[in-house]
């Protein structure tokens, strides 16, 4: 019996050629704009790459192949990134949150989803811990399930 090879699925969220800085400068809430610029500079420093705007709302650095635990499908996704949402900043580390380990205990005030963290503003979290998490994520040291 032949082994079925996993096929790369088409993701609804895709990289665009749109300008990340133009997008960020369009954020109307002053605190979210300021926090987005801080995250942009932090992730540029960590990744040493330029950001890409994914589907006009996600700011990502690098790419990786993500395997869905639920469906087993493979798709392209950002290695690390963030999104400035209406209610919060959404932080992406390229792994499931349960793989972030004990660092979350020291991070500060946040909520979590399956593959991301939600924070109201950067002043609610320990920036040194956040930087450590993003560095580990960029180096792919946080796990391999995502």
C-alpha positions as a Python dict, from the first residue, in 0.01 Angstrom:
ca = {
    (1, 'X'): (0, 0, 0),
    (2, 'X'): (140, 341, -98),
    (3, 'X'): (202, 597, 174),
    (4, 'X'): (-3, 913, 124),
    (5, 'X'): (225, 1217, 108),
    (6, 'X'): (116, 1531, 293),
    (7, 'X'): (30, 1811, 54),
    (8, 'X'): (84, 2180, 129),
    (9, 'X'): (-263, 2329, 173),
    (10, 'X'): (-356, 2673, 51),
    (11, 'X'): (-377, 2901, 351),
    (12, 'X'): (-642, 3175, 369),
    (13, 'X'): (-386, 3401, 537),
    (14, 'X'): (-112, 3473, 283),
    (15, 'X'): (189, 3702, 254),
    (16, 'X'): (126, 4022, 59),
    (17, 'X'): (351, 4282, -101),
    (18, 'X'): (184, 4562, 96),
    (19, 'X'): (397, 4799, 303),
    (20, 'X'): (406, 4703, 672),
    (21, 'X'): (495, 5053, 791),
    (22, 'X'): (207, 5209, 597),
    (23, 'X'): (-26, 4955, 760),
    (24, 'X'): (106, 5030, 1110),
    (25, 'X'): (88, 5405, 1059),
    (26, 'X'): (-282, 5357, 977),
    (27, 'X'): (-358, 5219, 1324),
    (28, 'X'): (-586, 5476, 1483),
    (29, 'X'): (-544, 5390, 1851),
    (30, 'X'): (-226, 5573, 1972),
    (31, 'X'): (-121, 5306, 2227),
    (32, 'X'): (-166, 5022, 1978),
    (33, 'X'): (29, 5220, 1715),
    (34, 'X'): (315, 5280, 1959),
    (35, 'X'): (318, 4916, 2077),
    (36, 'X'): (313, 4793, 1716),
    (37, 'X'): (619, 5002, 1633),
    (38, 'X'): (799, 4862, 1938),
    (39, 'X'): (712, 4505, 1836),
    (40, 'X'): (812, 4574, 1476),
    (41, 'X'): (1158, 4695, 1582),
    (42, 'X'): (1201, 4413, 1835),
    (43, 'X'): (1119, 4140, 1584),
    (44, 'X'): (1335, 4301, 1314),
    (45, 'X'): (1625, 4302, 1562),
    (46, 'X'): (1568, 3938, 1659),
    (47, 'X'): (1508, 3797, 1311),
    (48, 'X'): (1740, 4025, 1116),
    (49, 'X'): (1477, 4010, 838),
    (50, 'X'): (1223, 4250, 698),
    (51, 'X'): (860, 4209, 798),
    (52, 'X'): (588, 4088, 564),
    (53, 'X'): (223, 4187, 588),
    (54, 'X'): (8, 3875, 576),
    (55, 'X'): (-350, 3923, 456),
    (56, 'X'): (-338, 4292, 547),
    (57, 'X'): (-343, 4247, 925),
    (58, 'X'): (-68, 4008, 1038),
    (59, 'X'): (295, 4120, 1055),
    (60, 'X'): (527, 3824, 1016),
    (61, 'X'): (896, 3748, 1005),
    (62, 'X'): (1026, 3441, 826),
    (63, 'X'): (817, 3145, 720),
    (64, 'X'): (778, 2786, 824),
    (65, 'X'): (556, 2493, 742),
    (66, 'X'): (281, 2444, 1000),
    (67, 'X'): (112, 2108, 1053),
    (68, 'X'): (-238, 2128, 1195),
    (69, 'X'): (-287, 1893, 1487),
    (70, 'X'): (-659, 1865, 1410),
    (71, 'X'): (-644, 1796, 1036),
    (72, 'X'): (-280, 1707, 971),
    (73, 'X'): (-272, 1953, 682),
    (74, 'X'): (45, 2147, 607),
    (75, 'X'): (46, 2520, 535),
    (76, 'X'): (289, 2809, 522),
    (77, 'X'): (286, 3041, 825),
    (78, 'X'): (503, 3313, 975),
    (79, 'X'): (787, 3201, 1199),
    (80, 'X'): (721, 3483, 1450),
    (81, 'X'): (491, 3782, 1433),
    (82, 'X'): (204, 3984, 1571),
    (83, 'X'): (-126, 4145, 1479),
    (84, 'X'): (-273, 4469, 1612),
    (85, 'X'): (-634, 4371, 1672),
    (86, 'X'): (-916, 4595, 1788),
    (87, 'X'): (-917, 4463, 2145),
    (88, 'X'): (-556, 4356, 2187),
    (89, 'X'): (-221, 4271, 2037),
    (90, 'X'): (-196, 3911, 1922),
    (91, 'X'): (154, 3762, 1949),
    (92, 'X'): (265, 3462, 1740),
    (93, 'X'): (563, 3245, 1835),
    (94, 'X'): (537, 2969, 1575),
    (95, 'X'): (438, 2709, 1832),
    (96, 'X'): (148, 2613, 2052),
    (97, 'X'): (126, 2810, 2373),
    (98, 'X'): (167, 2503, 2594),
    (99, 'X'): (521, 2474, 2454),
    (100, 'X'): (628, 2815, 2585),
    (101, 'X'): (713, 2662, 2922),
    (102, 'X'): (772, 2842, 3250),
    (103, 'X'): (847, 3176, 3083),
    (104, 'X'): (477, 3254, 3076),
    (105, 'X'): (471, 3267, 3456),
    (106, 'X'): (710, 3563, 3440),
    (107, 'X'): (557, 3734, 3137),
    (108, 'X'): (285, 3939, 3304),
    (109, 'X'): (-78, 4000, 3212),
    (110, 'X'): (-199, 3809, 2904),
    (111, 'X'): (-461, 3568, 2775),
    (112, 'X'): (-382, 3275, 2554),
    (113, 'X'): (-522, 3099, 2253),
    (114, 'X'): (-401, 2777, 2103),
    (115, 'X'): (-119, 2931, 1900),
    (116, 'X'): (-95, 3288, 2027),
    (117, 'X'): (-96, 3523, 2322),
    (118, 'X'): (-328, 3821, 2361),
    (119, 'X'): (-216, 4132, 2547),
    (120, 'X'): (-388, 4468, 2587),
    (121, 'X'): (-64, 4667, 2579),
    (122, 'X'): (308, 4604, 2607),
    (123, 'X'): (331, 4782, 2943),
    (124, 'X'): (137, 4487, 3092),
    (125, 'X'): (418, 4239, 3016),
    (126, 'X'): (783, 4198, 3106),
    (127, 'X'): (963, 4300, 2786),
    (128, 'X'): (1277, 4102, 2874),
    (129, 'X'): (1071, 3782, 2901),
    (130, 'X'): (882, 3865, 2581),
    (131, 'X'): (1211, 3916, 2399),
    (132, 'X'): (1344, 3583, 2531),
    (133, 'X'): (1030, 3405, 2405),
    (134, 'X'): (1062, 3559, 2060),
    (135, 'X'): (1436, 3479, 2043),
    (136, 'X'): (1372, 3115, 2136),
    (137, 'X'): (1088, 3100, 1883),
    (138, 'X'): (1307, 3244, 1609),
    (139, 'X'): (1580, 2991, 1687),
    (140, 'X'): (1310, 2722, 1677),
    (141, 'X'): (1382, 2613, 2032),
    (142, 'X'): (1022, 2611, 2156),
    (143, 'X'): (896, 2287, 2012),
    (144, 'X'): (804, 2147, 1677),
    (145, 'X'): (429, 2091, 1679),
    (146, 'X'): (343, 2416, 1509),
}
